[in-house]
Amino acid sequence: MKTKISPGQPGSALMVALLTTVVIGMALASYLWLVFHQNLSTMRSLAWNAAIPVVEAGVEEALTQLHHNDIAHLSANDWTGPSNGWYYKKHAVDSHSYYEVIIKQVDPPVIVSTGYVPAPLVPSSLLGLLLGVSEPPASVNYLKRRVKVDTARKPLFGGPMFSQGRIDMSGNNVTTDGFDSRDPQYSTNGQYDSTKTKASGNIGTNLGLVDSIGIGNADIKGRVATGPGGTVAIQSNGSVGDLAWVDSGTPGIKPGWATDDMHVEVFDVTEPFSSGYSVPGSQTVGNVQYDYVFDHTGNYKLSNFSGKVLVPANVAATLWVTDRLNFNNLSEYIQISPGASLKLYVSAPSAVIGGGGIINSDNYARNFQYYGLPANRSLSFSGNASFTGTIYAPEADFTLGGGGKNEYDFVGACVVNTIKLNGHYHFHYDEALRDALWSGYVVTAWNEIDPNAPLN
């Protein structure tokens, strides 16, 4: 008996196979489409996140430009402008990404940085998706993000004492506090007054070791801070805190007034000039024979510096000492007359300021500024003369012996490598220094903005 096959059966089987193939193909295409969009979303997210480091690179370049050139010289280093008050620079980060950054010439300046990274490639068609082929576009499409950064001046001196290494306050009768020569509530005729003090005698170090700061029995009207992991050693009669805490004789550190989060970037001092300077000579002024008299405003240079020195009234002198600085006899001193100022740059390996010291007639710390270049590794104070001025010598070990004859010992601030006190010293920080002496700008606000919106 023969089995008879209906002619419709092969056609039905073929139709079922075709429909099954279509269903499987549609399911596969839907799955591929889903995977594609997930992958595209992931790649776009990666590109989106990758744009921020590019933006940050632009902000860093702008801050570097401001540090070295300030707002008066923004056209340096191939910056273009101004255009509507903005200076512009474009820079490639790698072969694919770049940033555009602009600085608005106001004080404090505003920075706007835009980062560009390649956008993910998209298949040109559904066939391209199924075949896994993306045709490169005629030009690269970029994804961009933009941030606006507000800044403020970075004070050169944030307190009376800062060091990169250890601070040892083992001397006797050591105190710190603050005042404000601009505010009659916290000064008298612009001068320090012990009845009008503030708790701004802060002490800090970047060092993060045990006993990074040795308070001893000192009275610190202000905060103390070390680098991460650092500790503060204090003896039984030492006191750190606000005015009420210290003035009441409370021993120890007031809760919350010691931290270990200090990290301050300290820049080396550079040579103040390379040419166009004078050599000061000796003169007799008012029956006094001076070894050096700075008789006009300008730059001066000496290899050795000692003796009797006069900066006459209303002269703003800048002196660079290259080899030796030593004021160690009582007959040696630097007299800064009313209205005058002296910026002293020192590349001598060691410097000694003692004897008659620095006679700052106006008693404003900004009128005497000491800057130690990297070669200046040691600075010593000796004798009993009081000091009014500032010291910025990041590589120098600062040793203080002796101390003044009264509470007016050290008015101003210092930034050095290490600090060691062997005598008695009263440190008084003038908060006016925060605005008077500064170096570059720091970020105060960081906000992402629409990268396509117009800038004012």
C-alpha positions in Angstrom: 0.0 0.0 0.0 1.4 3.4 -1.0 1.1 6.4 1.2 -0.2 9.4 -0.7 1.3 12.8 0.2 -0.8 15.8 -0.2 0.7 18.5 -2.4 -0.1 21.2 0.3 2.1 19.6 3.0 5.5 20.8 1.7 4.2 24.3 1.2 2.9 24.4 4.7 6.2 23.3 6.2 8.0 25.9 4.2 5.6 28.6 5.3 6.1 27.5 9.0 9.9 27.6 8.5 9.7 31.1 7.0 7.5 32.4 9.7 9.7 30.9 12.3 12.7 32.5 10.7 11.0 35.9 10.6 10.0 35.7 14.2 13.5 34.7 15.3 15.0 37.4 13.1 12.8 40.0 14.6 13.6 38.8 18.1 17.3 38.9 17.3 17.0 42.4 15.7 15.1 43.6 18.8 17.7 42.1 21.0 20.6 43.6 19.0 18.8 47.0 19.0 18.4 46.8 22.8 22.1 45.8 23.2 23.1 48.6 20.9 21.2 51.3 22.8 22.6 49.9 26.1 26.1 50.0 24.7 25.5 53.5 23.2 24.3 54.7 26.6 27.3 53.2 28.3 29.7 54.7 25.8 28.0 58.1 26.0 28.2 57.9 29.8 31.9 57.1 29.6 32.5 60.0 27.2 30.4 62.3 29.4 32.5 61.4 32.4 35.7 61.6 30.4 35.0 65.3 29.6 35.4 66.4 33.2 39.2 65.7 33.4 39.6 67.6 30.2 37.6 70.5 31.7 39.7 70.3 34.8 42.9 70.5 32.7 41.6 73.8 31.3 40.9 75.1 34.8 44.4 74.2 35.9 46.0 76.0 33.0 44.0 79.1 33.8 45.0 79.0 37.4 48.6 78.6 36.4 48.4 81.5 34.1 46.9 83.6 36.9 49.6 82.5 39.4 52.5 83.5 37.1 51.1 86.5 35.3 48.1 87.8 37.3 45.2 89.7 35.6 47.5 92.5 34.3 49.4 90.2 31.9 47.0 87.6 30.7 48.2 87.8 27.1 51.4 85.9 28.0 52.0 82.2 27.1 50.0 82.4 23.9 46.7 83.5 25.3 44.7 85.6 22.9 42.4 88.6 23.7 40.9 90.4 25.2 37.6 89.9 23.5 34.7 91.4 25.4 37.0 91.2 28.5 37.8 87.5 28.0 41.3 86.0 27.3 41.2 82.7 25.4 43.3 79.5 24.9 42.7 76.2 23.2 44.9 73.2 24.0 44.8 69.5 23.0 44.9 67.0 25.8 45.5 64.0 23.4 45.0 63.2 19.8 41.2 63.3 20.2 40.2 65.5 23.1 40.8 69.2 23.8 39.7 72.1 25.9 38.9 75.8 25.4 39.4 78.0 28.4 38.7 81.7 28.9 39.6 84.1 31.8 37.6 87.2 32.4 39.8 90.1 33.3 38.2 91.2 36.5 39.4 91.0 40.1 38.8 88.3 41.2 38.9 86.7 37.8 36.3 84.3 36.4 37.3 81.1 34.6 35.1 79.2 32.1 36.5 75.9 30.8 34.9 73.7 28.1 36.1 70.2 27.5 35.6 68.3 24.2 35.7 64.5 23.8 34.7 62.4 20.8 31.0 61.3 20.8 30.3 57.6 20.4 29.9 56.4 16.8 26.4 55.6 15.6 25.5 53.0 12.9 24.4 54.7 9.7 21.5 52.2 9.2 19.7 49.2 10.6 21.8 47.1 8.2 24.9 48.6 9.7 23.7 47.6 13.1 23.0 44.0 12.0 26.4 43.8 10.3 28.2 45.6 13.2 29.4 48.3 10.9 29.7 52.0 11.8 30.7 54.3 9.0 33.0 57.1 10.2 31.4 60.6 9.7 33.1 63.1 7.5 34.0 65.1 10.7 34.3 64.1 14.3 31.3 64.8 16.5 32.2 66.0 19.9 30.5 65.8 23.3 31.2 68.9 25.4 30.8 70.0 29.0 31.5 73.4 30.5 32.1 74.7 34.0 32.3 78.2 35.4 34.8 78.8 38.2 34.8 81.7 40.6 38.1 82.6 42.4 39.5 84.6 45.2 42.9 85.8 46.1 45.1 83.3 47.8 46.7 84.9 50.9 50.5 84.4 51.2 50.1 84.3 54.9 47.1 82.7 56.6 48.4 83.0 60.1 51.5 83.9 62.1 53.3 80.6 61.5 53.2 78.0 58.8 55.9 75.4 58.0 56.4 72.5 55.7 58.1 70.5 58.5 58.0 70.4 62.3 57.2 73.4 64.6 58.9 73.3 67.9 57.7 75.9 70.4 59.9 74.8 73.3 60.9 78.4 74.3 59.5 80.2 77.3 56.5 82.4 77.5 55.5 81.9 73.8 52.1 83.2 72.7 50.2 83.8 69.4 47.2 85.9 68.7 45.9 88.2 66.0 44.7 91.7 65.2 43.6 93.8 62.2 45.4 97.0 61.5 42.5 98.1 59.3 39.9 97.9 62.0 39.9 100.2 65.0 37.9 97.6 66.9 41.0 95.3 66.7 43.9 97.8 66.7 44.8 101.2 68.0 45.9 103.6 65.3 46.6 100.6 63.1 48.9 99.1 65.7 48.7 96.0 67.8 46.9 96.5 71.1 46.8 93.6 73.6 43.3 94.7 74.7 41.9 94.3 71.2 43.1 90.8 70.1 41.5 88.1 67.9 41.9 84.4 68.0 43.6 84.3 64.6 47.0 83.2 65.8 46.8 80.0 63.8 49.7 77.6 63.5 49.9 75.0 60.7 52.2 72.5 59.1 52.0 70.1 56.2 53.9 67.5 58.2 51.8 64.4 59.0 53.8 62.7 61.7 53.6 62.2 65.5 54.4 65.5 67.3 54.3 67.5 64.1 53.7 70.5 66.3 55.2 70.8 69.7 53.2 73.4 71.6 55.0 73.0 74.8 53.6 75.4 77.4 52.7 78.1 74.8 49.3 79.9 74.7 47.9 79.7 71.2 44.9 82.0 70.6 43.9 80.3 67.4 43.8 76.9 65.7 46.5 74.3 65.1 46.6 72.0 62.1 48.9 69.3 60.9 49.0 67.2 57.7 47.0 64.0 57.5 47.9 61.7 60.4 49.9 64.3 62.3 49.5 65.0 66.0 50.1 67.9 68.3 52.1 67.6 71.5 51.2 69.9 74.4 52.5 70.1 77.9 50.5 70.6 81.1 50.4 74.4 81.0 49.9 74.8 77.2 46.6 76.1 75.9 45.0 76.2 72.4 41.6 77.7 71.7 39.6 80.9 71.5 40.1 84.0 73.6 37.9 82.8 76.4 39.5 79.4 76.6 43.1 80.7 76.7 42.5 83.9 78.7 40.9 81.8 81.4 44.0 79.7 81.7 42.3 76.5 80.6 45.0 73.9 79.8 44.9 71.7 76.7 43.4 72.0 73.3 39.8 73.2 73.0 37.7 70.5 71.2 37.5 71.3 67.5 40.5 73.6 67.5 43.1 71.0 66.3 42.8 69.2 62.9 45.0 67.0 60.8 43.7 68.1 57.3 46.3 70.7 56.5 47.6 70.7 52.9 49.0 73.9 51.6 50.8 74.2 48.2 53.9 76.2 48.8 55.7 77.8 45.8 59.4 78.5 45.7 60.6 82.1 45.4 62.1 83.0 42.0 64.8 85.6 41.2 63.3 89.0 41.4 65.1 90.4 38.4 67.9 89.7 36.0 69.0 93.2 35.0 68.3 96.8 35.6 69.5 97.1 39.2 71.7 99.4 41.2 74.3 98.9 43.9 73.6 101.0 47.1 76.4 103.1 48.4 77.4 104.5 51.8 76.2 107.9 52.9 76.1 110.2 55.9 72.5 111.1 56.7 71.7 113.1 59.8 75.2 112.8 61.3 75.0 109.0 61.0 77.3 107.1 58.6 75.4 104.4 56.9 77.0 101.5 55.1 74.2 101.3 52.6 71.5 103.9 51.7 68.8 103.0 49.2 68.3 106.6 47.9 65.7 105.8 45.2 62.8 103.4 44.5 64.0 100.5 42.4 66.0 97.3 42.3 69.3 96.7 44.1 71.8 93.8 44.3 74.6 92.9 46.7 76.7 89.9 47.4 77.2 90.7 51.1 74.8 92.6 53.3 75.5 93.8 56.8 76.2 97.0 58.8 74.0 100.2 59.2 71.3 100.4 56.5 68.9 103.2 55.7 65.8 103.1 53.5 64.8 106.8 53.4 61.2 108.0 53.6 58.9 107.1 50.8 61.4 104.9 49.0 60.3 101.4 47.9 63.4 99.3 47.5 63.9 95.7 46.4 67.3 94.2 47.3 68.7 90.8 46.2 71.5 89.4 48.5 73.3 86.6 46.8 76.0 85.3 49.2 76.0 86.5 52.8 73.5 88.3 55.1 74.6 88.9 58.7 73.4 91.5 61.2 74.8 90.2 64.4 76.2 93.3 66.2 74.2 95.8 68.2 75.6 98.5 65.9 74.1 96.8 62.8 70.5 97.4 61.8 68.1 98.1 58.9 66.2 101.4 59.4 63.0 101.6 57.3 61.8 105.2 57.5 58.2 106.4 57.5 56.5 105.7 54.2 59.3 103.5 53.0 59.4 99.7 52.4 62.0 97.0 51.7 61.6 93.7 49.9 64.6 91.6 50.7 65.4 88.6 48.5 68.0 86.2 49.8 69.8 83.4 48.0 72.6 83.3 50.6 72.8 79.8 52.2 72.2 81.2 55.7 71.1 84.5 57.0 71.3 86.0 60.5 69.2 88.9 61.7 70.1 90.1 65.2 71.9 93.1 66.6 69.7 96.2 66.2 67.3 94.2 64.0 64.8 95.6 61.6 63.6 99.1 62.6 60.2 99.3 60.9 59.2 102.9 61.6 55.6 102.6 60.6 55.2 99.3 62.3 53.3 97.8 59.4 54.3 94.2 58.6 53.9 94.7 54.8 56.7 97.4 54.9 59.4 94.7 55.3 59.2 91.5 53.3 61.8 88.8 53.4 61.8 86.3 50.6 64.2 83.3 50.8 65.1 81.7 47.4 65.6 77.8 47.4 69.3 78.3 48.1 68.4 80.0 51.4 68.3 77.0 53.8 68.8 78.7 57.2 67.4 81.9 58.8 68.2 82.8 62.4 66.8 85.6 64.7 68.9 86.5 67.7 69.0 89.3 70.2 66.2 91.2 71.8 65.1 93.5 69.1 61.4 93.3 68.1 60.5 92.4 64.5 57.7 93.7 62.3 57.5 92.2 58.9 56.9 89.0 56.9 59.1 86.1 56.1 58.5 83.8 53.1 61.4 81.3 52.9 59.9 77.8 52.1 63.2 76.0 52.2 64.7 77.7 55.2 64.9 76.3 58.7 63.8 79.2 60.9 65.4 79.5 64.4 64.4 82.1 66.9 66.5 82.8 70.0 66.2 85.7 72.5 63.0 87.6 72.0 61.8 91.2 72.4 61.9 93.3 75.5 58.1 93.5 75.7 55.0 91.9 74.2 55.7 93.6 70.9 58.1 90.8 69.8 57.0 89.5 66.3 54.3 91.3 64.4 53.6 89.7 61.0 53.8 86.2 59.7 56.2 83.5 58.4 56.2 80.6 55.9 59.3 78.5 56.3 60.5 74.9 56.2 60.8 74.3 59.9 60.4 76.5 63.0 62.3 76.2 66.3 61.8 78.7 69.2 64.5 78.8 71.8 63.6 82.1 73.4 60.4 83.9 74.5 58.3 85.3 71.7 54.9 86.8 71.3 53.5 86.4 67.8 50.9 88.8 66.6 49.3 88.1 63.2 48.0 91.1 61.3 44.9 90.0 59.3 45.4 92.9 56.9 48.2 90.8 55.4 45.5 88.5 53.8 44.6 91.2 51.4 48.0 93.1 51.2 50.2 90.1 50.3 48.8 87.3 48.2 50.0 84.8 45.5 47.7 83.7 42.7 44.0 82.7 43.1 42.1 79.8 44.6 38.8 78.3 43.5 35.8 79.4 45.6 32.9 78.0 43.5 32.7 75.4 40.7 29.4 75.1 38.7 28.5 73.3 35.6 26.7 75.4 33.0 25.0 75.0 29.7 27.9 74.5 27.1 25.8 76.2 24.4 24.6 79.2 26.3 26.1 82.6 25.5 28.7 84.0 28.0 28.3 87.5 29.5 
